[in-house]
């Protein structure tokens, strides 16, 4: 006998579907580390301040520039910060790029429209013409940190120099960390003759007079940011090799590593899944100090005239300006405050990260 069921009776009531947002759910260990870092007040506030400095420096073309942000001319809008316009666009006589510091050009624009200037109306290359005192001039309402000996705004050059230093240091830190972690993991995992040869090469390479070699190489080529990054990368990758190697040597012969080998897991997968997570604890805690060292090295090379090309915005060049113009103390004070602030923030952030990855530190509730 076949029993026919009433579909209406057996129909299940379906709840209306709602879209749910997926949030990041960190593991208990990760949450513990975040809590420890956030409870470290100096590290937390240092991270906020460093983030603000990085954001302001990245926005320096919008904050400090000798070109207007927006121009409205004859019912049309122009963005000089993003695109160069010939002078004839605004009723001028020449086909060359518009010089927005020319009073005649400003008068032409304001006659048929308006323009909005950045907060600091100077680029780091702008030579100010209407100074009331000889350069270097002291801080004033127009130049908040004064000018250097070439009549350039110090605040604008500080912003652009900070951007160059931070981007250079971040790029160098991550590049050198990638190479150092890779070599350290290979040495620590394989051990034996691989580790022996790697250690002997590392001893020879680390024993080279790094500063003198940097000076010699920099004096042989035309310096620029790319060449400096490559040259400094040749010597900075060795800092993390010993840390990663030591961590990998500790766990390479543990049972779960042997079991993974017995199951036929490839060496690359074992290194990625089992060795590197243990090694990254010490590596991440050391990275802020590597970042601070990269900023200091670039500043030293720029101070010696072996870093970025002449005229570039650089913290080292600002230090040199302070040295050459002792009668203008605002130059030296600006360089000192900028460098000491960024390096102090890096040290405090490093302390917080170190405590967060230290298993002996307890998270306060």
N, C-alpha and C positions, 0 to 999 in steps of 0.2 A: 504494500500500500504506500502510495506516495502522498506525503503530506505537503500541501502548498502553504507556505507561510505568508502571512499578510505583510507586504513590504512596508506598508505604512506603520504597522505596529512595531516592526523590528528596526525601523530606521533610527539610527542614533542621532542624537542632537549634536551638531557640530558647533563648537564655540567659535565665535568670530575671531579670525586671525589678526593679530596685532604685530606690527613690525617692532622688533626689539633691537636695541642698540648693543653692540658687542664692545665691551670695555676690556682694556688690558688687565689681566689678572695675574700679577706677578707671583712667583713661587714664594713660600715662606722665607727661604734664605734671602732672596732678592728684596723682599719687603723688609726684612730685618736690617739689611744693609742700607736701604733707603731711610729707614727710621733713624738709624745711628747717624747718618750724614746730616739729616735735617735737624737732629738734636744738637749737632755741633754748630753752635751759633756763628762762630767766626767763619767756618767753611760755608755755611748756607748764605750768609750775607756777602761773603766774598764772591760766591758764584753769581749772585744777583748783580753785584757791581761789575764783575767781569763781563757778564752778558750785556749789560747796558753799554759798557765801553766798546764792546765788539759791534753792537748794533749801531751806535753813533758813528763809529769809525767807518763801517760799511756804508753808511748813509752820508758820508762826507761830501760827495759831489752835489748832494741836495742841500746840505747844511751850509757848506762853504764853497762858493763859486762866483766867478766874475761874470757869469752869464745869467740872465733872468730865468726863473723857473717857467713862467708862462708869459706870453706876449699876446695881447689882443690888438690887432692892427687891421683897420678897415673891415671889421666884422669877421675876421679870420683869426684863428688861434694858432700859435706857434710854440714849440717846446725847444728852446735853444740848448738846454742841457743835454737833450738826446740827439739833436740834429743841428748841423751847421747850416746857416742860411747866408746867402750873399747879401751885401749891403744894399743892393738894388731892390731887394724884397721890401725894404722899409723906406724906399724913396731916396736912397743914397746914390752916389755916382760910380761906385766901383763894384766889380764882379767878385772881389775877394771876400773872404769870410768877414762877417760883421764884427767890429770891435765895439763891444757894448760898454766899454769904459770911456768911449768918446762922447763928450757932451753933445756934439752935433747930432750924433745918431740917436741919443736918448731924446733930444728935442723933437726929432722927426717922428719917433714912435709915439711920444706923448701927445703930439699934435693930432694924431688920428687914432688914438687908442690908449692903452695902459699896459703896464708890465708889473710883475711881482718878482721881487728880488729874494734870494736866499737870506737866511738869518745872518750869515756872515758874507758880505758881498765881495769876497776876495778868493781867488784860487791860490794854491800854494806857489804858483809861478808868477802871480801878479806883482808887478812893481808899482807901488803906490806913488802917485805923482804929487799929490796935494798935502804932503806932510807939513805940519807947522814947525817941526823941529828936525834937525838933521838925523838921518838914520845912523845907528839904531835909536828909534824914538821910544819913549816910555809908554806904558799902558794909558789908554785914553778911552773916551766914549766910542770912538770909531774903531780902534784897535785894542781889544780888551786885554791882550797880553803883550801889547807893544809890537814893534817891528824889529827885524834883524838888520844886519849891516848892509843888506841889499834892498832895503825898503820893502820887505815882504812880510805879510801878516803872520805873526808867530802862532796864533791860535789855529789858523787854517793849515799851516805847515805841520803843527802838532797832530791835528786830526788825520791828515793824509799820511803822516809818518807812522802814526799808531796803526792805521789800517795796513800799511805795508808790512810793518813788523809782526802784527798778529797773524795775518794771512801767511806770511813767510814761515813763521814759527809753527803754525798749525800744519802746514804742508810738510815741513821738514820733520816734525814729530811723527806724523802718521806714516810717512814714507820710510823713515829710519826704523820705526817700530815694526812695520811690516817685514822689512828685511831681517832685522834682528830676531824677531820672533820665529821666523821661518828657519833661519840658520840654527838658532838655539834649540828648537824642537827637533830638528834633524840630528844634531849632535847628541842630545839627551836621549832620544829614542833608540837610535842604532848603537850608540856607544862604540866600544872597541876601537878599531883602527880609524873609523870615521871621526869619532870624538877626539882621538889623539892628534890626527892631522889638523882638525879644525882648531884645537886649542893651541897648537904650535903656530899656526897661521895667525890666530887672534893675538897671541903674545907679540909676534913680530909687528903686526899692523898697529896694535895699541901702543907699542913702544916708539912709533914715529913721532917726531915733534910736530904735532898737529897745527899749532898756531903758526909756526914758521912756514910749513908747507902751504897753508892757506894764504899767507902773505905772498909767497913766491908765485903760486899759481895765479892768484888774483892780479899780480903785477904783470903777468905775461899775456893776459887776455883782456879784452874790453869787458869790464864788469857789467852785469845786468842781473836781474832777479833770477832768471833761469839758470845761468851759469853758477851763481852763488849757491843756489839750492843744490845743484848737482855736486859742486865741490864739497860743500859741507856734508852732503849725504854720504860721501866716500868715507868720512871719519866718524860720523855720529851714530851709525847703526850698531856699533860694538857695545853700546851702553846696556842694551837689554839682553844680549846674548847669554851672559852668565846667569842672569835671573831665570830665564826660560829654561836653559840647560839644566840648572840645578833642580828645578821643579820636575822636569821630565825624567831626570835620573832617579828621583825618589819613587816615582810611580810606574816606571817601565817594567818592573818585575813583579808587580802585584798580581793577585790571582785573576782579577777580571781582565787584565791586559793579556795574560797568558791564555785565558779562555777565548778571548776574541781572536787571538792568533790561531788557536786550534780549530776554531770554526771557519777559518779561511777569510776573515775580514782583512781587507787590504791595509797596508801600512798607512796610507793617506787617511783612511777613515778612522783608524785607531788614533792617529795624531789629532785629527779634528775633533772627534767625539769625546775622547778620554784624557788626552794629555793636555791639550791647549786650555780647556776650561780650568784646570788646576793651575796652569802657568799664568793665566790671565789675571789672577788675583794680585800677584806681586807686580805684574806689568802695568796694570791700570793705575795702581797706587803710585807708581814711579813716573807716569807720563806727565803730570803737571810740572815736575822738576825738570824733565827733558824740555818741556815747552819754555820754561823760564831760562834755561841754558841757551836755547836757540835764539831768544830775544837778546840776551846779553852778548852772544857771539856776533850777531849781525850789527848790533850797536857798536861794538868794539871795532869791527872792520870798517864801518862807515866813519867812525871817529878818526881812524888812521888813513882814510881816503882810499881804501882798497875794497869798498863795498859797492853800493849802488852808484850809477853814473852821477857826475857832478850836476847839481841842480835838483836832484830828486828829493822828495820829501822823506826825511829820515830822522829818527831820534838821535842817531850817532852824529849826524851833521849839526843837529841842534846843540848837542853837547860841545861840539867843536866851536860853534858860534859863541857859546858861553865862555869857553876858554880864551878865545881870541878877543872877547869884548868884556873884560872884567869890569869896566866902567858901566856896563849895562846889566845889572844883576838879575833882571827879569828873565834873561835868556837862560842863565845857568839854573835859576830856581825852577823855571818851567820844565827844563829837561830832567832835573833831579826829581821833582814831584811826579812827573809822568812815569819815569822808569821805576822809581821806588814804589809807586802805587801798584803798577801792573805786576812787578815781581813779588811784592808782598801778598797780593791777592792769589798769585799762583801757589805760593808756599802754603797759605791757609787752606786753599782748596785741596792741595796735596795731603795736608794733615788730615782733613776730613775724610778723604777717600781712603787713606791708609787705615784710619780707625774703623771705617765702615767694613773693610775687608779683613780686619783683625778678628779672629774667632774669640779672642779673650775679652773683647770689649762687649759689654752687655747693653742692649737697647733699653733706654729708660722709658718707662710707661707714663 
